């Protein structure tokens, strides 16, 4: 048996539902639709403030957080193969990922990819607040 983050002894069948938050969360900045398919994501260095480093209750969990590079609109995708059944494992239930993340991501975050992509179409028209002081171009 292994101890999980909360100090609970996990029997072997439950270990597949315990994962490191640092390993399963990825962020991606989106400038165009082609960025969705490119391998330019990055992971967090620290997640203990949100999840205590471990997330429990999901098998093969993957959390993707996409952010539009100008307007900073967010898309959240939570994907997993199986969620733990509390009836089968009576005292164990899955962590509420959305509840945990709601404190850290904007309320305007969507889980609808089509809606997120519709906001991407307006990115070129986005004007940030304030006065432009300096510009530069990448070559």
C-alpha positions as CSV (number, residue, x, y, z in Angstrom):
1,X,0.0,0.0,0.0
2,X,1.1,3.6,-0.7
3,X,0.3,6.8,1.2
4,X,-1.3,9.5,-0.9
5,X,-0.9,13.2,-0.3
6,X,-3.4,13.3,2.5
7,X,-1.7,10.5,4.3
8,X,-4.4,7.9,3.5
9,X,-3.2,4.4,2.7
10,X,-4.3,3.5,-0.8
11,X,-4.9,-0.1,-1.7
12,X,-3.5,-1.2,-5.0
13,X,-6.8,-1.0,-7.0
14,X,-7.1,2.7,-6.0
15,X,-3.6,3.8,-7.0
16,X,-4.7,4.2,-10.6
17,X,-7.0,7.0,-9.5
18,X,-4.2,9.0,-7.8
19,X,-2.0,11.3,-9.9
20,X,0.4,14.2,-9.7
21,X,-1.2,17.5,-10.6
22,X,2.1,18.8,-12.0
23,X,2.2,15.9,-14.5
24,X,-1.4,16.0,-15.8
25,X,-2.1,19.8,-16.2
26,X,-0.9,21.6,-19.3
27,X,-1.2,25.2,-20.4
28,X,-1.2,26.6,-23.9
29,X,-1.2,30.1,-25.3
30,X,-3.3,30.3,-28.4
31,X,-2.7,32.9,-31.1
32,X,-4.4,31.0,-34.0
33,X,-6.3,27.8,-34.6
34,X,-3.1,26.0,-35.7
35,X,-1.7,26.5,-32.2
36,X,-4.3,24.0,-31.0
37,X,-2.5,21.1,-32.7
38,X,1.1,22.2,-32.0
39,X,3.2,20.9,-29.2
40,X,3.8,24.2,-27.5
41,X,2.2,23.5,-24.1
42,X,3.9,23.8,-20.7
43,X,3.1,22.4,-17.3
44,X,2.9,24.1,-13.9
45,X,5.8,24.1,-11.5
46,X,3.6,24.2,-8.4
47,X,0.1,23.0,-7.9
48,X,0.0,22.5,-4.1
49,X,-1.9,25.7,-3.6
50,X,-4.8,24.3,-5.6
51,X,-4.7,20.5,-5.3
52,X,-2.1,19.7,-2.7
53,X,0.1,18.3,-5.5
54,X,-2.1,15.2,-6.0
55,X,-5.5,14.8,-7.6
56,X,-7.5,11.8,-6.7
57,X,-10.5,10.1,-8.3
58,X,-9.7,9.9,-12.0
59,X,-7.9,7.3,-14.1
60,X,-5.6,8.7,-16.9
61,X,-6.6,12.3,-16.1
62,X,-5.5,15.1,-18.4
63,X,-6.4,18.8,-17.8
64,X,-5.8,21.3,-20.6
65,X,-6.0,25.0,-20.0
66,X,-5.8,27.2,-23.1
67,X,-5.5,30.9,-23.0
68,X,-6.0,33.4,-25.8
69,X,-2.8,35.4,-26.0
70,X,-4.4,38.9,-26.3
71,X,-7.7,38.9,-24.5
72,X,-6.7,36.2,-22.0
73,X,-10.0,34.3,-22.4
74,X,-9.7,30.7,-21.1
75,X,-10.8,27.3,-22.2
76,X,-10.8,24.3,-19.8
77,X,-10.8,20.7,-20.9
78,X,-10.9,17.9,-18.4
79,X,-10.5,14.4,-19.9
80,X,-10.2,11.0,-18.2
81,X,-10.9,7.4,-18.8
82,X,-12.7,6.6,-15.6
83,X,-14.0,8.5,-12.5
84,X,-13.9,6.6,-9.2
85,X,-17.3,5.2,-8.2
86,X,-18.1,6.0,-4.6
87,X,-20.5,3.1,-4.4
88,X,-17.8,0.7,-5.3
89,X,-15.2,2.2,-3.1
90,X,-17.5,3.5,-0.4
91,X,-15.3,6.0,1.4
92,X,-13.5,7.4,-1.6
93,X,-14.8,10.1,-3.9
94,X,-13.2,12.1,-6.7
95,X,-11.7,15.6,-6.1
96,X,-13.9,18.3,-7.5
97,X,-11.6,19.8,-10.1
98,X,-13.8,22.6,-11.3
99,X,-14.5,23.8,-7.8
100,X,-10.8,23.8,-7.0
101,X,-9.9,25.7,-10.2
102,X,-12.8,28.2,-10.0
103,X,-10.7,30.2,-7.4
104,X,-7.9,30.5,-9.8
105,X,-9.3,30.9,-13.3
106,X,-11.7,33.6,-14.6
107,X,-15.5,33.1,-14.3
108,X,-15.7,33.6,-18.0
109,X,-13.7,30.4,-18.6
110,X,-15.5,28.1,-21.0
111,X,-15.5,24.3,-21.4
112,X,-17.0,24.7,-25.0
113,X,-14.2,24.6,-27.6
114,X,-16.4,26.1,-30.3
115,X,-17.2,29.1,-28.1
116,X,-13.5,29.5,-27.3
117,X,-12.6,29.4,-31.0
118,X,-15.3,32.0,-31.8
119,X,-13.6,34.4,-29.4
120,X,-10.3,33.7,-31.2
121,X,-11.7,35.2,-34.4
122,X,-12.0,38.6,-32.6
123,X,-8.4,38.5,-31.2
124,X,-7.0,40.7,-34.0
125,X,-9.5,43.4,-33.1
126,X,-8.6,43.3,-29.4
127,X,-7.2,46.5,-28.0
128,X,-5.6,46.4,-24.6
129,X,-6.4,49.1,-22.0
130,X,-4.1,52.0,-21.6
131,X,-1.7,54.0,-23.7
132,X,0.8,52.4,-26.1
133,X,4.3,53.4,-25.0
134,X,6.6,51.2,-27.1
135,X,6.3,48.6,-29.9
136,X,8.6,46.0,-31.4
137,X,8.4,43.2,-34.0
138,X,9.8,39.7,-33.9
139,X,11.8,38.7,-37.0
